[in-house]
Amino acid sequence: MNYREEMKELRDTLNAHGYRYYVLDEPTISDYEYDHMLRRLEELEAAHPEEITPDSPTQRVGGRTLSEFEQVTHPVPLESLQDVFNDDEVCQFLEKIPLDAPVWSVEPKVDGLSVALEYRDGVFVRGATRGDGRVGEDVTENLRTIRSIPMTLPEKLPRLIVRGEVYMARSVFQEINDRLELEGKPLMANPRNAAAGSLRQKDPKITAHRDLETFIYAVADEAPLDVHSQWQFLEWLRSCGFSVNPNARRCTSAAEVHDFCAEALAHREDLDYDIDGVVVKVDSFADQAALGFTARAPRWAIAFKFPPEEKRTVLREIRVQVGRTGVLTPVAEFDPVFVAGSTIARATLHNIDEVRRKNVRVGDTIVVHKAGDVIPEVVGPVLELRPADSQEFQMPTHCPRLVGNPQDCHSLPN
């Protein structure tokens, strides 16, 4: 076997094992064996750099550092979907579709960063963020580092552009924040922001170490594919090595769509990635084409947006912080609880009027969420669980602790 044949065999073998590891989560060889083959390929590429190909796994570690991101005009605009927010609005959408027996393709709406991946003659050539739908940012070098994105396709189509979501798993997000906390650095707010920030790093090597993942779900151009529905397209994506959400489902009735939405909402916390809703599409591409678009969105699809994730916890203390200008701000401190991608244990109550309005007391079981999925916020108390001896919070009239340590103080007894 000559070096060209050996390099091709190593590339094919490593890519196949990479697909099983990063997409299917079903590795069949040890990390040691994989690393040994990768080192051999690196040695051969160092000796024969002219033989390095775009699909080589060695090209995923991050190349040149970028000084800025170039703008990309999407050949076909990446339209957004119409949002609906409750079961009634889902019903209205389903009932308005003028088809006798529509079939639906539904899948969780991953809370990540939308991207478009472009392939020419079966080779990945460019990737861009969605941006405003017309113009995005060229993040090709960073996308190359994501192992679940195939660099070559089995079919050498002249051009193919697919859409998907880049996301960070909750477990990876927690590991990164644990490390940042140990290093005394600011923590990331949530997995979505972490994924977006990681994909927009000027140094692709940083992106490569953030373990980003993808789900691909749509075609973004008039590709010459022999598929006729969204469900067939998802199957085609899987056959090409793309990562496709395993929880997608084909529904043959409105009742099945509603059941899927209810299940997704009930089990959103069981996933290792954040979802903020469900996408519902008419399955048939011919029906989609017939239904067409409004000025802003397709008529054949909606995004059912979930309400903010809420959790119950116990309010242990209301601590009063003193700002630089002397303003007193009450802050709720509660038992740590995992909400919208991260653990929170405190939230500002802003001022005494807000404390009164929300009617929260120390010892209450409270409901918390993240405003905008970012900022911790107390929604209010669960009054039926309020302790009998609870007392209304009072702002302090004086604070001896301010002497020598003017940072915070506690409420005083009534």
Disulfide bonds with the S-S distance in Angstrom:
none
